[in-house]
């Protein structure tokens, strides 16, 4: 291969990663899924359910999400190795467990951004500092009222 074809390939891979995301993140996610697949059935089912929940409410950034999923896999792998049943890990309130777990990964969570936007908008409205040019605009839909 010539230096020019290597440069073209490199530019192609850079473009592809720009469109699809970093390849290392994909490899890391596949490793996580393989780890989960190796868990006992009950632990695997619990991790799958927690992952589904956490993808809705967890970090929106890939690196934060992957760190969270790796920690979740660590927790369940260690618990399975120690013979700890799922109910002892999660407790009687799976949503409470998931919420407590998610609090360790606040960066990138869309719900936190939305809460901040809501609080800021209400503060501006209450203080009378709302943008005067925005009067009569429905910000949620972007339509004039």
C-alpha positions as CSV (number, residue, x, y, z in Angstrom):
1,X,0.0,0.0,0.0
2,X,1.2,3.5,-0.7
3,X,1.3,6.4,1.7
4,X,-1.6,8.0,-0.2
5,X,-3.9,5.0,0.1
6,X,-3.1,4.9,3.9
7,X,-4.0,8.6,4.1
8,X,-7.2,8.0,2.2
9,X,-8.1,5.0,4.5
10,X,-7.3,7.1,7.5
11,X,-9.6,10.0,6.3
12,X,-12.3,7.4,5.6
13,X,-12.1,6.0,9.1
14,X,-12.1,9.4,10.6
15,X,-15.3,10.3,8.6
16,X,-16.9,7.0,9.5
17,X,-16.2,7.5,13.2
18,X,-17.5,11.1,13.0
19,X,-20.8,9.6,11.6
20,X,-21.1,6.5,13.7
21,X,-19.1,7.3,16.8
22,X,-15.7,6.1,18.1
23,X,-14.9,2.5,17.3
24,X,-13.4,2.0,20.7
25,X,-16.8,2.8,22.3
26,X,-18.4,0.1,20.2
27,X,-15.7,-2.4,21.2
28,X,-16.2,-1.5,24.8
29,X,-19.9,-1.9,24.6
30,X,-19.5,-5.4,23.0
31,X,-17.1,-6.4,25.8
32,X,-19.7,-5.2,28.3
33,X,-22.4,-7.3,26.5
34,X,-20.2,-10.4,26.6
35,X,-19.6,-9.9,30.3
36,X,-23.4,-9.7,30.9
37,X,-23.9,-12.8,28.7
38,X,-21.6,-14.7,31.1
39,X,-23.7,-14.0,34.1
40,X,-26.2,-16.5,35.6
41,X,-29.7,-16.2,34.1
42,X,-31.2,-14.3,37.0
43,X,-28.4,-11.8,37.2
44,X,-28.3,-11.4,33.4
45,X,-32.1,-10.7,33.4
46,X,-31.7,-8.1,36.1
47,X,-28.8,-6.4,34.3
48,X,-30.7,-6.3,31.1
49,X,-33.7,-4.7,32.8
50,X,-31.5,-2.1,34.6
51,X,-29.6,-1.3,31.4
52,X,-32.9,-0.7,29.6
53,X,-34.1,1.6,32.4
54,X,-30.8,3.4,32.7
55,X,-30.5,4.1,29.0
56,X,-33.7,6.2,29.3
57,X,-32.6,8.1,32.4
58,X,-28.9,7.7,32.5
59,X,-26.0,9.6,30.9
60,X,-26.5,10.7,27.3
61,X,-22.8,10.8,26.6
62,X,-21.2,7.5,25.4
63,X,-18.2,7.6,27.7
64,X,-20.4,8.2,30.8
65,X,-22.9,5.6,29.8
66,X,-20.2,3.0,29.2
67,X,-18.5,3.7,32.5
68,X,-21.9,3.2,34.2
69,X,-22.6,0.0,32.4
70,X,-19.1,-1.3,33.2
71,X,-19.7,-0.6,36.9
72,X,-23.0,-2.3,36.7
73,X,-21.4,-5.4,35.2
74,X,-18.7,-5.3,37.9
75,X,-21.3,-5.2,40.6
76,X,-23.3,-8.1,39.2
77,X,-20.2,-10.2,38.3
78,X,-18.8,-9.9,41.8
79,X,-22.2,-10.5,43.4
80,X,-22.7,-13.6,41.2
81,X,-19.2,-14.9,42.1
82,X,-20.0,-14.3,45.8
83,X,-23.4,-16.1,45.5
84,X,-25.4,-13.0,46.3
85,X,-28.9,-13.3,45.0
86,X,-30.4,-10.5,42.8
87,X,-32.9,-9.4,45.4
88,X,-30.1,-8.8,47.9
89,X,-28.3,-6.6,45.3
90,X,-31.3,-4.6,44.2
91,X,-33.5,-4.8,47.2
92,X,-37.2,-4.6,47.3
93,X,-37.4,-1.4,45.2
94,X,-35.7,-1.9,41.8
95,X,-36.5,1.7,40.7
96,X,-35.0,3.1,43.9
97,X,-31.9,1.0,43.3
98,X,-31.6,2.2,39.7
99,X,-32.1,5.8,40.8
100,X,-29.5,5.6,43.5
101,X,-27.1,3.9,41.0
102,X,-27.8,6.7,38.4
103,X,-27.0,9.4,41.0
104,X,-23.4,8.3,40.7
105,X,-23.4,9.4,37.0
106,X,-25.0,12.8,36.8
107,X,-22.9,14.1,33.9
108,X,-24.7,14.1,30.6
109,X,-28.1,13.1,31.9
110,X,-30.8,14.8,29.8
111,X,-33.2,14.9,32.7
112,X,-30.7,17.0,34.7
113,X,-30.3,19.4,31.8
114,X,-34.1,19.7,31.4
115,X,-34.5,20.3,35.1
116,X,-31.9,23.1,35.0
117,X,-33.6,24.6,31.9
118,X,-37.0,24.5,33.6
119,X,-35.6,26.1,36.9
120,X,-33.8,28.8,34.9
121,X,-36.8,29.7,32.8
122,X,-39.0,29.9,35.9
123,X,-36.4,32.1,37.7
124,X,-36.3,34.4,34.7
125,X,-40.0,34.6,34.5
126,X,-40.4,35.2,38.2
127,X,-37.6,37.9,38.2
128,X,-39.1,39.6,35.2
129,X,-35.8,39.1,33.3
130,X,-37.4,36.9,30.6
131,X,-36.3,37.8,27.1
132,X,-38.6,40.5,25.9
133,X,-38.3,39.3,22.3
134,X,-39.6,35.9,23.3
135,X,-43.0,37.3,24.4
136,X,-45.7,35.5,22.5
137,X,-43.5,32.6,21.5
138,X,-44.3,29.1,22.5
139,X,-40.7,27.9,23.2
140,X,-41.7,24.2,23.4
141,X,-43.2,24.1,19.9
142,X,-41.3,27.1,18.5
143,X,-44.6,28.5,17.2
144,X,-46.0,32.0,17.7
145,X,-49.1,32.2,19.9
